[in-house]
Amino acid sequence: MKSGKMFGRKGFALLCVLCAPVVSAFSLDREAFTVANYELNLQIEPDQHRLGVRGKITLRNDSPTLQKVAVLQISSSLGWRSIKAGDKPVQFLTQPYASDIDHTGALSEAIVTLPQAVAPKGTIDLEIGYEGVIVLDATRLTRIGTPDDAAESTDWDQISPSFTAVRGAGYVAWYPIATESANLSEGNDLFEVLGRWKHRESAVGMHLQVGVTSNGFGTEPPQVLFDGIRCLQKTYTLEQNRGTLSADCQFGQFPVSNASLVIANYLWMERPNTEVWYLRGHDVPARAYSDAVEKAAPLITEWFGIPHEKAQTADLPDPNAAPYESGALLLTPLASTDSKLASLAAAHQLTHAAFLSFRPWIEEGLAHFAQALYLEHDRGRQAALDYMGLHRAAFTEAEKPTTFPRSEDEVNRSLVNTTSEELYRSKAMCVWWMLRDMVGDAALKKALAAYRPEGDKEPSYVQRLIAAQTPRDLEWFFDDWVYRDRGLPDFKVESAFPRKAMTNAFIVTITVANLGSAGAEVPVIVKFAGGEVSKRLEVRARDKATIRVETPSAPQEIVVNDGSVPESDLSNNSFRIQETDTAK
Ligand SMILES: [Zn+2]
């Protein structure tokens, strides 16, 4: 499959390899090496959109076999200048390589013949040099039909006189990477390639020396932020209106693949739980945003513990730019963030600052779950259900089986290993909400407090933490929703028999069928003149369950599901009770 993809697109790679027979294309394993350390010296000239890089990288052979050839890739708008090993130039060929891991839709690839073969787990240091320009470029999106405006507000990375921001792999390969081609028009291909790269690059070191020279700088130099942390400014000189800034940036604890470098004339605001870098004139929205973070902080701390870092936010000048998150860092246009969005973003960001997991359905699922919790806390349960309803629309489409019954392949694409954002964000949020409705706030909070990312060695870890806090059997639930993807439930009120009890009360016996292949515990609401009663009922996949509910006057309608359980068909969820039924 790898080699198929290598040649599948545009024929670039094939053509170039044909003219360069030194390298056998079929033995090229692009993901054999991982960059284990980066020591880079960046020279940035915003006025010319230029980036020049010299530095040293350490390659580690992560494959099980000896490797004599290494592949290094940078954005296609940059070009390789030199590659050396131990002071001696090494042989390398360069070629364009189509891949949507970069905003230009292509990479400049260097195929390097190493001076000696590197054994599995072995490392080799290379000295590298590359340069070029990074301008606004949304080719990878416009060529698959995204309208220009939307494409540019997604791929907003660029080096420019007024504002410079380059996110790493997945947006702009401004540092060398080594990946198979990623294709945005092939489902989740990009996320899969990126996911593998991030996994290989976890716990990688990156140290940058950054020099920035511009005629546009005044007496105050701009700030250099690396993954939301301000880099140490070493020197700043201003000669004949030409400012030269040098800074030192050290990467923190997160995967280096998230590395984003931002250079702008920021002002700074700090509060107990937040740090905001904002552009001149944006002090009102910056204050509003930090207020939102501080307001959400007590609830998030109660659920997910004390944040281990501040929520870092950096402003974007384009009011239409799509917000971007990397851990507790959020890049967002503050001027166009309204207060409702600010609270949601704040709850999400703080959850990342408080709770770490390398599993997306836990890390992102909980951050979205926190948004629903915040809405409920602020405006009631219905506001949270409405919000989850918006997300449900996103993933019910992704959940539609392509075959009936679901193929084994589809069933095995579980929440644990999915690369689909709709599932690990939206569906996971609903899964956490259902778990909370089933086991209660106190038990779920205790289970989350016991979570240790280093202890999460198998998918069942979370289930065991929750099981320690509740007598309920949750194996079936995890099996239907988390370990396997059995799709969604489909509830139907099959029958409802009311009978008059003593005094004026009624007892109605309700049978709910679940026509879907995932079970759930679902609210059953009985409406009567002047009110309603809600009870919860567990209905396993392709099964039925019965419940008896007492009402103070004649029941009129039964509704199954208040919107808290994702379902494939909501049209069969209500049942009207005829007057004559209640006569007896
Ligand atoms: Zn997130």
Boltz pocket constraint, residues with backbone or C-beta under 6 A from the ligand:
constraints:
  - pocket:
      binder: B
      contacts: [[A, 325], [A, 327], [A, 348], [A, 352], [A, 363], [A, 364], [A, 367]]
      max_distance: 6.0
